[in-house]
Amino acid sequence: MTNEHSRAHRAAGLVAAGFALVLVLASCAPVTQAPLPNSDTARQLDRTARIVYHRMAIGYLETGRYTTNVLVDVQLPAGARWTLEAYARDGSSYRLRITSNSVPGIAWEVTPNGVRRITVP
């Protein structure tokens, strides 16, 4: 193998390693969202969405499937509601949306992957 060929191999390896490092670091970057509206209701809805997520996760750990039965006694802020938007028949996945008339244009989507705030028309 020539010296030039060896250098080309090393350079290609370094480029590949650098690209892999960039991908790993990008996956660790925090997701930025616009700040919550400055209202107690929005903060309560955000907290409620996180409670819903954790209850669903605990229910899954206990039964091996996601079920909304664990949400029976979740206390929602006044005017808020949760809606089941998608549910896998085998209980392996779900998508819930938490909304409130008090915070128009914003909803919280809860899935097995976590909670994210979304804008809604």
Phi and psi in radians as a Rosetta constraint file:
Dihedral C 1 N 2 CA 2 C 2 CIRCULARHARMONIC -1.363 0.35
Dihedral N 2 CA 2 C 2 N 3 CIRCULARHARMONIC 2.837 0.35
Dihedral C 2 N 3 CA 3 C 3 CIRCULARHARMONIC -1.105 0.35
Dihedral N 3 CA 3 C 3 N 4 CIRCULARHARMONIC -0.687 0.35
Dihedral C 3 N 4 CA 4 C 4 CIRCULARHARMONIC -1.124 0.35
Dihedral N 4 CA 4 C 4 N 5 CIRCULARHARMONIC -0.719 0.35
Dihedral C 4 N 5 CA 5 C 5 CIRCULARHARMONIC -1.119 0.35
Dihedral N 5 CA 5 C 5 N 6 CIRCULARHARMONIC -0.695 0.35
Dihedral C 5 N 6 CA 6 C 6 CIRCULARHARMONIC -1.128 0.35
Dihedral N 6 CA 6 C 6 N 7 CIRCULARHARMONIC -0.744 0.35
Dihedral C 6 N 7 CA 7 C 7 CIRCULARHARMONIC -1.125 0.35
Dihedral N 7 CA 7 C 7 N 8 CIRCULARHARMONIC -0.662 0.35
Dihedral C 7 N 8 CA 8 C 8 CIRCULARHARMONIC -1.128 0.35
Dihedral N 8 CA 8 C 8 N 9 CIRCULARHARMONIC -0.719 0.35
Dihedral C 8 N 9 CA 9 C 9 CIRCULARHARMONIC -1.089 0.35
Dihedral N 9 CA 9 C 9 N 10 CIRCULARHARMONIC -0.790 0.35
Dihedral C 9 N 10 CA 10 C 10 CIRCULARHARMONIC -1.100 0.35
Dihedral N 10 CA 10 C 10 N 11 CIRCULARHARMONIC -0.734 0.35
Dihedral C 10 N 11 CA 11 C 11 CIRCULARHARMONIC -1.111 0.35
Dihedral N 11 CA 11 C 11 N 12 CIRCULARHARMONIC -0.745 0.35
Dihedral C 11 N 12 CA 12 C 12 CIRCULARHARMONIC -1.106 0.35
Dihedral N 12 CA 12 C 12 N 13 CIRCULARHARMONIC -0.690 0.35
Dihedral C 12 N 13 CA 13 C 13 CIRCULARHARMONIC -1.128 0.35
Dihedral N 13 CA 13 C 13 N 14 CIRCULARHARMONIC -0.729 0.35
Dihedral C 13 N 14 CA 14 C 14 CIRCULARHARMONIC -1.148 0.35
Dihedral N 14 CA 14 C 14 N 15 CIRCULARHARMONIC -0.692 0.35
Dihedral C 14 N 15 CA 15 C 15 CIRCULARHARMONIC -1.099 0.35
Dihedral N 15 CA 15 C 15 N 16 CIRCULARHARMONIC -0.791 0.35
Dihedral C 15 N 16 CA 16 C 16 CIRCULARHARMONIC -1.104 0.35
Dihedral N 16 CA 16 C 16 N 17 CIRCULARHARMONIC -0.753 0.35
Dihedral C 16 N 17 CA 17 C 17 CIRCULARHARMONIC -1.137 0.35
Dihedral N 17 CA 17 C 17 N 18 CIRCULARHARMONIC -0.707 0.35
Dihedral C 17 N 18 CA 18 C 18 CIRCULARHARMONIC -1.097 0.35
Dihedral N 18 CA 18 C 18 N 19 CIRCULARHARMONIC -0.741 0.35
Dihedral C 18 N 19 CA 19 C 19 CIRCULARHARMONIC -1.103 0.35
Dihedral N 19 CA 19 C 19 N 20 CIRCULARHARMONIC -0.747 0.35
Dihedral C 19 N 20 CA 20 C 20 CIRCULARHARMONIC -1.092 0.35
Dihedral N 20 CA 20 C 20 N 21 CIRCULARHARMONIC -0.714 0.35
Dihedral C 20 N 21 CA 21 C 21 CIRCULARHARMONIC -1.110 0.35
Dihedral N 21 CA 21 C 21 N 22 CIRCULARHARMONIC -0.736 0.35
Dihedral C 21 N 22 CA 22 C 22 CIRCULARHARMONIC -1.073 0.35
Dihedral N 22 CA 22 C 22 N 23 CIRCULARHARMONIC -0.743 0.35
Dihedral C 22 N 23 CA 23 C 23 CIRCULARHARMONIC -1.093 0.35
Dihedral N 23 CA 23 C 23 N 24 CIRCULARHARMONIC -0.752 0.35
Dihedral C 23 N 24 CA 24 C 24 CIRCULARHARMONIC -1.118 0.35
Dihedral N 24 CA 24 C 24 N 25 CIRCULARHARMONIC -0.803 0.35
Dihedral C 24 N 25 CA 25 C 25 CIRCULARHARMONIC -1.149 0.35
Dihedral N 25 CA 25 C 25 N 26 CIRCULARHARMONIC -0.634 0.35
Dihedral C 25 N 26 CA 26 C 26 CIRCULARHARMONIC -1.133 0.35
Dihedral N 26 CA 26 C 26 N 27 CIRCULARHARMONIC -0.611 0.35
Dihedral C 26 N 27 CA 27 C 27 CIRCULARHARMONIC -1.238 0.35
Dihedral N 27 CA 27 C 27 N 28 CIRCULARHARMONIC -0.340 0.35
Dihedral C 27 N 28 CA 28 C 28 CIRCULARHARMONIC -1.589 0.35
Dihedral N 28 CA 28 C 28 N 29 CIRCULARHARMONIC -0.178 0.35
Dihedral C 28 N 29 CA 29 C 29 CIRCULARHARMONIC -1.155 0.35
Dihedral N 29 CA 29 C 29 N 30 CIRCULARHARMONIC 2.400 0.35
Dihedral C 29 N 30 CA 30 C 30 CIRCULARHARMONIC -1.162 0.35
Dihedral N 30 CA 30 C 30 N 31 CIRCULARHARMONIC 2.524 0.35
Dihedral C 30 N 31 CA 31 C 31 CIRCULARHARMONIC -1.445 0.35
Dihedral N 31 CA 31 C 31 N 32 CIRCULARHARMONIC 2.207 0.35
Dihedral C 31 N 32 CA 32 C 32 CIRCULARHARMONIC -1.701 0.35
Dihedral N 32 CA 32 C 32 N 33 CIRCULARHARMONIC 2.436 0.35
Dihedral C 32 N 33 CA 33 C 33 CIRCULARHARMONIC -2.273 0.35
Dihedral N 33 CA 33 C 33 N 34 CIRCULARHARMONIC 2.728 0.35
Dihedral C 33 N 34 CA 34 C 34 CIRCULARHARMONIC -1.057 0.35
Dihedral N 34 CA 34 C 34 N 35 CIRCULARHARMONIC 2.581 0.35
Dihedral C 34 N 35 CA 35 C 35 CIRCULARHARMONIC -1.067 0.35
Dihedral N 35 CA 35 C 35 N 36 CIRCULARHARMONIC 2.644 0.35
Dihedral C 35 N 36 CA 36 C 36 CIRCULARHARMONIC -1.095 0.35
Dihedral N 36 CA 36 C 36 N 37 CIRCULARHARMONIC 2.580 0.35
Dihedral C 36 N 37 CA 37 C 37 CIRCULARHARMONIC -0.977 0.35
Dihedral N 37 CA 37 C 37 N 38 CIRCULARHARMONIC 2.500 0.35
Dihedral C 37 N 38 CA 38 C 38 CIRCULARHARMONIC -1.368 0.35
Dihedral N 38 CA 38 C 38 N 39 CIRCULARHARMONIC 1.286 0.35
Dihedral C 38 N 39 CA 39 C 39 CIRCULARHARMONIC -2.501 0.35
Dihedral N 39 CA 39 C 39 N 40 CIRCULARHARMONIC 2.600 0.35
Dihedral C 39 N 40 CA 40 C 40 CIRCULARHARMONIC -1.089 0.35
Dihedral N 40 CA 40 C 40 N 41 CIRCULARHARMONIC -0.639 0.35
Dihedral C 40 N 41 CA 41 C 41 CIRCULARHARMONIC -1.089 0.35
Dihedral N 41 CA 41 C 41 N 42 CIRCULARHARMONIC -0.772 0.35
Dihedral C 41 N 42 CA 42 C 42 CIRCULARHARMONIC -1.097 0.35
Dihedral N 42 CA 42 C 42 N 43 CIRCULARHARMONIC -0.737 0.35
Dihedral C 42 N 43 CA 43 C 43 CIRCULARHARMONIC -1.135 0.35
Dihedral N 43 CA 43 C 43 N 44 CIRCULARHARMONIC -0.684 0.35
Dihedral C 43 N 44 CA 44 C 44 CIRCULARHARMONIC -1.145 0.35
Dihedral N 44 CA 44 C 44 N 45 CIRCULARHARMONIC -0.693 0.35
Dihedral C 44 N 45 CA 45 C 45 CIRCULARHARMONIC -1.144 0.35
Dihedral N 45 CA 45 C 45 N 46 CIRCULARHARMONIC -0.716 0.35
Dihedral C 45 N 46 CA 46 C 46 CIRCULARHARMONIC -1.077 0.35
Dihedral N 46 CA 46 C 46 N 47 CIRCULARHARMONIC -0.790 0.35
Dihedral C 46 N 47 CA 47 C 47 CIRCULARHARMONIC -1.114 0.35
Dihedral N 47 CA 47 C 47 N 48 CIRCULARHARMONIC -0.743 0.35
Dihedral C 47 N 48 CA 48 C 48 CIRCULARHARMONIC -1.077 0.35
Dihedral N 48 CA 48 C 48 N 49 CIRCULARHARMONIC -0.732 0.35
Dihedral C 48 N 49 CA 49 C 49 CIRCULARHARMONIC -1.057 0.35
Dihedral N 49 CA 49 C 49 N 50 CIRCULARHARMONIC -0.680 0.35
Dihedral C 49 N 50 CA 50 C 50 CIRCULARHARMONIC -1.231 0.35
Dihedral N 50 CA 50 C 50 N 51 CIRCULARHARMONIC -0.627 0.35
Dihedral C 50 N 51 CA 51 C 51 CIRCULARHARMONIC -1.111 0.35
Dihedral N 51 CA 51 C 51 N 52 CIRCULARHARMONIC -0.777 0.35
Dihedral C 51 N 52 CA 52 C 52 CIRCULARHARMONIC -1.032 0.35
Dihedral N 52 CA 52 C 52 N 53 CIRCULARHARMONIC -0.797 0.35
Dihedral C 52 N 53 CA 53 C 53 CIRCULARHARMONIC -1.001 0.35
Dihedral N 53 CA 53 C 53 N 54 CIRCULARHARMONIC -0.833 0.35
Dihedral C 53 N 54 CA 54 C 54 CIRCULARHARMONIC -1.192 0.35
Dihedral N 54 CA 54 C 54 N 55 CIRCULARHARMONIC -0.661 0.35
Dihedral C 54 N 55 CA 55 C 55 CIRCULARHARMONIC -1.118 0.35
Dihedral N 55 CA 55 C 55 N 56 CIRCULARHARMONIC -0.724 0.35
Dihedral C 55 N 56 CA 56 C 56 CIRCULARHARMONIC -1.094 0.35
Dihedral N 56 CA 56 C 56 N 57 CIRCULARHARMONIC -0.717 0.35
Dihedral C 56 N 57 CA 57 C 57 CIRCULARHARMONIC -1.139 0.35
Dihedral N 57 CA 57 C 57 N 58 CIRCULARHARMONIC -0.736 0.35
Dihedral C 57 N 58 CA 58 C 58 CIRCULARHARMONIC -1.136 0.35
Dihedral N 58 CA 58 C 58 N 59 CIRCULARHARMONIC -0.744 0.35
Dihedral C 58 N 59 CA 59 C 59 CIRCULARHARMONIC -1.024 0.35
Dihedral N 59 CA 59 C 59 N 60 CIRCULARHARMONIC -0.695 0.35
Dihedral C 59 N 60 CA 60 C 60 CIRCULARHARMONIC -1.127 0.35
Dihedral N 60 CA 60 C 60 N 61 CIRCULARHARMONIC -0.732 0.35
Dihedral C 60 N 61 CA 61 C 61 CIRCULARHARMONIC -1.121 0.35
Dihedral N 61 CA 61 C 61 N 62 CIRCULARHARMONIC -0.614 0.35
Dihedral C 61 N 62 CA 62 C 62 CIRCULARHARMONIC -1.362 0.35
Dihedral N 62 CA 62 C 62 N 63 CIRCULARHARMONIC -0.620 0.35
Dihedral C 62 N 63 CA 63 C 63 CIRCULARHARMONIC -2.020 0.35
Dihedral N 63 CA 63 C 63 N 64 CIRCULARHARMONIC -0.257 0.35
Dihedral C 63 N 64 CA 64 C 64 CIRCULARHARMONIC 1.470 0.35
Dihedral N 64 CA 64 C 64 N 65 CIRCULARHARMONIC 0.157 0.35
Dihedral C 64 N 65 CA 65 C 65 CIRCULARHARMONIC -2.683 0.35
Dihedral N 65 CA 65 C 65 N 66 CIRCULARHARMONIC 2.691 0.35
Dihedral C 65 N 66 CA 66 C 66 CIRCULARHARMONIC -1.420 0.35
Dihedral N 66 CA 66 C 66 N 67 CIRCULARHARMONIC 2.436 0.35
Dihedral C 66 N 67 CA 67 C 67 CIRCULARHARMONIC -2.584 0.35
Dihedral N 67 CA 67 C 67 N 68 CIRCULARHARMONIC 2.459 0.35
Dihedral C 67 N 68 CA 68 C 68 CIRCULARHARMONIC -1.377 0.35
Dihedral N 68 CA 68 C 68 N 69 CIRCULARHARMONIC -0.055 0.35
Dihedral C 68 N 69 CA 69 C 69 CIRCULARHARMONIC -1.004 0.35
Dihedral N 69 CA 69 C 69 N 70 CIRCULARHARMONIC -0.501 0.35
Dihedral C 69 N 70 CA 70 C 70 CIRCULARHARMONIC -1.259 0.35
Dihedral N 70 CA 70 C 70 N 71 CIRCULARHARMONIC -0.136 0.35
Dihedral C 70 N 71 CA 71 C 71 CIRCULARHARMONIC -1.751 0.35
Dihedral N 71 CA 71 C 71 N 72 CIRCULARHARMONIC 0.079 0.35
Dihedral C 71 N 72 CA 72 C 72 CIRCULARHARMONIC -0.965 0.35
Dihedral N 72 CA 72 C 72 N 73 CIRCULARHARMONIC -0.713 0.35
Dihedral C 72 N 73 CA 73 C 73 CIRCULARHARMONIC -1.865 0.35
Dihedral N 73 CA 73 C 73 N 74 CIRCULARHARMONIC 0.320 0.35
Dihedral C 73 N 74 CA 74 C 74 CIRCULARHARMONIC -1.188 0.35
Dihedral N 74 CA 74 C 74 N 75 CIRCULARHARMONIC 2.227 0.35
Dihedral C 74 N 75 CA 75 C 75 CIRCULARHARMONIC -1.550 0.35
Dihedral N 75 CA 75 C 75 N 76 CIRCULARHARMONIC 2.055 0.35
Dihedral C 75 N 76 CA 76 C 76 CIRCULARHARMONIC -1.669 0.35
Dihedral N 76 CA 76 C 76 N 77 CIRCULARHARMONIC 2.554 0.35
Dihedral C 76 N 77 CA 77 C 77 CIRCULARHARMONIC -1.074 0.35
Dihedral N 77 CA 77 C 77 N 78 CIRCULARHARMONIC 2.732 0.35
Dihedral C 77 N 78 CA 78 C 78 CIRCULARHARMONIC -0.947 0.35
Dihedral N 78 CA 78 C 78 N 79 CIRCULARHARMONIC 2.318 0.35
Dihedral C 78 N 79 CA 79 C 79 CIRCULARHARMONIC 1.442 0.35
Dihedral N 79 CA 79 C 79 N 80 CIRCULARHARMONIC -0.025 0.35
Dihedral C 79 N 80 CA 80 C 80 CIRCULARHARMONIC -1.646 0.35
Dihedral N 80 CA 80 C 80 N 81 CIRCULARHARMONIC 2.729 0.35
Dihedral C 80 N 81 CA 81 C 81 CIRCULARHARMONIC -2.652 0.35
Dihedral N 81 CA 81 C 81 N 82 CIRCULARHARMONIC 2.707 0.35
Dihedral C 81 N 82 CA 82 C 82 CIRCULARHARMONIC -1.980 0.35
Dihedral N 82 CA 82 C 82 N 83 CIRCULARHARMONIC 2.516 0.35
Dihedral C 82 N 83 CA 83 C 83 CIRCULARHARMONIC -2.236 0.35
Dihedral N 83 CA 83 C 83 N 84 CIRCULARHARMONIC 2.252 0.35
Dihedral C 83 N 84 CA 84 C 84 CIRCULARHARMONIC -1.410 0.35
Dihedral N 84 CA 84 C 84 N 85 CIRCULARHARMONIC 1.993 0.35
Dihedral C 84 N 85 CA 85 C 85 CIRCULARHARMONIC -1.685 0.35
Dihedral N 85 CA 85 C 85 N 86 CIRCULARHARMONIC -0.522 0.35
Dihedral C 85 N 86 CA 86 C 86 CIRCULARHARMONIC -2.646 0.35
Dihedral N 86 CA 86 C 86 N 87 CIRCULARHARMONIC 2.506 0.35
Dihedral C 86 N 87 CA 87 C 87 CIRCULARHARMONIC -2.651 0.35
Dihedral N 87 CA 87 C 87 N 88 CIRCULARHARMONIC 2.188 0.35
Dihedral C 87 N 88 CA 88 C 88 CIRCULARHARMONIC -1.312 0.35
Dihedral N 88 CA 88 C 88 N 89 CIRCULARHARMONIC 2.357 0.35
Dihedral C 88 N 89 CA 89 C 89 CIRCULARHARMONIC -0.974 0.35
Dihedral N 89 CA 89 C 89 N 90 CIRCULARHARMONIC -0.550 0.35
Dihedral C 89 N 90 CA 90 C 90 CIRCULARHARMONIC -1.519 0.35
Dihedral N 90 CA 90 C 90 N 91 CIRCULARHARMONIC 0.073 0.35
Dihedral C 90 N 91 CA 91 C 91 CIRCULARHARMONIC 1.317 0.35
Dihedral N 91 CA 91 C 91 N 92 CIRCULARHARMONIC 0.283 0.35
Dihedral C 91 N 92 CA 92 C 92 CIRCULARHARMONIC -1.502 0.35
Dihedral N 92 CA 92 C 92 N 93 CIRCULARHARMONIC -0.206 0.35
Dihedral C 92 N 93 CA 93 C 93 CIRCULARHARMONIC -2.763 0.35
Dihedral N 93 CA 93 C 93 N 94 CIRCULARHARMONIC 2.825 0.35
Dihedral C 93 N 94 CA 94 C 94 CIRCULARHARMONIC -2.797 0.35
Dihedral N 94 CA 94 C 94 N 95 CIRCULARHARMONIC 2.906 0.35
Dihedral C 94 N 95 CA 95 C 95 CIRCULARHARMONIC -2.545 0.35
Dihedral N 95 CA 95 C 95 N 96 CIRCULARHARMONIC 2.098 0.35
Dihedral C 95 N 96 CA 96 C 96 CIRCULARHARMONIC -1.979 0.35
Dihedral N 96 CA 96 C 96 N 97 CIRCULARHARMONIC 2.661 0.35
Dihedral C 96 N 97 CA 97 C 97 CIRCULARHARMONIC -2.218 0.35
Dihedral N 97 CA 97 C 97 N 98 CIRCULARHARMONIC 2.314 0.35
Dihedral C 97 N 98 CA 98 C 98 CIRCULARHARMONIC -1.963 0.35
Dihedral N 98 CA 98 C 98 N 99 CIRCULARHARMONIC 2.189 0.35
Dihedral C 98 N 99 CA 99 C 99 CIRCULARHARMONIC -2.348 0.35
Dihedral N 99 CA 99 C 99 N 100 CIRCULARHARMONIC 2.911 0.35
Dihedral C 99 N 100 CA 100 C 100 CIRCULARHARMONIC -2.651 0.35
Dihedral N 100 CA 100 C 100 N 101 CIRCULARHARMONIC 2.503 0.35
Dihedral C 100 N 101 CA 101 C 101 CIRCULARHARMONIC -1.143 0.35
Dihedral N 101 CA 101 C 101 N 102 CIRCULARHARMONIC -0.408 0.35
Dihedral C 101 N 102 CA 102 C 102 CIRCULARHARMONIC -1.339 0.35
Dihedral N 102 CA 102 C 102 N 103 CIRCULARHARMONIC -0.298 0.35
Dihedral C 102 N 103 CA 103 C 103 CIRCULARHARMONIC -2.252 0.35
Dihedral N 103 CA 103 C 103 N 104 CIRCULARHARMONIC 1.321 0.35
Dihedral C 103 N 104 CA 104 C 104 CIRCULARHARMONIC -1.193 0.35
Dihedral N 104 CA 104 C 104 N 105 CIRCULARHARMONIC 2.560 0.35
Dihedral C 104 N 105 CA 105 C 105 CIRCULARHARMONIC 1.481 0.35
Dihedral N 105 CA 105 C 105 N 106 CIRCULARHARMONIC -0.059 0.35
Dihedral C 105 N 106 CA 106 C 106 CIRCULARHARMONIC -2.279 0.35
Dihedral N 106 CA 106 C 106 N 107 CIRCULARHARMONIC 2.427 0.35
Dihedral C 106 N 107 CA 107 C 107 CIRCULARHARMONIC -2.431 0.35
Dihedral N 107 CA 107 C 107 N 108 CIRCULARHARMONIC 2.849 0.35
Dihedral C 107 N 108 CA 108 C 108 CIRCULARHARMONIC -2.016 0.35
Dihedral N 108 CA 108 C 108 N 109 CIRCULARHARMONIC 2.182 0.35
Dihedral C 108 N 109 CA 109 C 109 CIRCULARHARMONIC -1.756 0.35
Dihedral N 109 CA 109 C 109 N 110 CIRCULARHARMONIC 2.250 0.35
Dihedral C 109 N 110 CA 110 C 110 CIRCULARHARMONIC -2.060 0.35
Dihedral N 110 CA 110 C 110 N 111 CIRCULARHARMONIC 2.189 0.35
Dihedral C 110 N 111 CA 111 C 111 CIRCULARHARMONIC -2.397 0.35
Dihedral N 111 CA 111 C 111 N 112 CIRCULARHARMONIC 3.042 0.35
Dihedral C 111 N 112 CA 112 C 112 CIRCULARHARMONIC -1.034 0.35
Dihedral N 112 CA 112 C 112 N 113 CIRCULARHARMONIC -0.315 0.35
Dihedral C 112 N 113 CA 113 C 113 CIRCULARHARMONIC -1.479 0.35
Dihedral N 113 CA 113 C 113 N 114 CIRCULARHARMONIC -0.166 0.35
Dihedral C 113 N 114 CA 114 C 114 CIRCULARHARMONIC 2.304 0.35
Dihedral N 114 CA 114 C 114 N 115 CIRCULARHARMONIC -2.783 0.35
Dihedral C 114 N 115 CA 115 C 115 CIRCULARHARMONIC -2.042 0.35
Dihedral N 115 CA 115 C 115 N 116 CIRCULARHARMONIC 2.380 0.35
Dihedral C 115 N 116 CA 116 C 116 CIRCULARHARMONIC -2.473 0.35
Dihedral N 116 CA 116 C 116 N 117 CIRCULARHARMONIC 2.481 0.35
Dihedral C 116 N 117 CA 117 C 117 CIRCULARHARMONIC -1.516 0.35
Dihedral N 117 CA 117 C 117 N 118 CIRCULARHARMONIC 2.364 0.35
Dihedral C 117 N 118 CA 118 C 118 CIRCULARHARMONIC -2.265 0.35
Dihedral N 118 CA 118 C 118 N 119 CIRCULARHARMONIC 2.737 0.35
Dihedral C 118 N 119 CA 119 C 119 CIRCULARHARMONIC -1.658 0.35
Dihedral N 119 CA 119 C 119 N 120 CIRCULARHARMONIC 2.488 0.35
Dihedral C 119 N 120 CA 120 C 120 CIRCULARHARMONIC -2.254 0.35
Dihedral N 120 CA 120 C 120 N 121 CIRCULARHARMONIC 2.614 0.35
